[in-house]
Amino acid sequence: MYGFIIFIHLITCITMILIIIFQSSKGAEMGAVFGGGASQTAFGSSGPQSFMEKVTVVCAVVFMLTSLTLAYMSSTRTSKLLEEQSAPIEAPVQPTQAPAPQPAMPEVPDLPPGE
């Protein structure tokens, strides 16, 4: 399910990028570079603008829904992983022996300096 939503999200992203690039704008006319200006005759004088706007809105809505769904699924997936990792693993307790006493070191007498 998670992989399918990621696939839909990626297709929506690519589609939305292409649709926005091909739209004819009031300024730079990037759509005309790829033939967007010639396609106005195929849809009528105002046809492509309204059609492209509708497709852009649909892509934006699908993008937002998949983004929210993926964010929710990621947060629940992470918390489940943390719960699994935080479960304590109990190892068998072995009795420990007291450490053996260290032999006492004999004290070395202090020698006066120069000797």
Buried (B, 14 or more C-beta within 10 A) or exposed (E): EEEEBEEBBEEBBEBBEEBBEBBBEEEEEBBBEEEBEEBBEEEEEEEBBEEBEEBBEBBBEBBEBBBEBBEEBEEEEEEEEEEEEEEEEEEEEEEEEEEEEEEEEEEEEEEEEEE
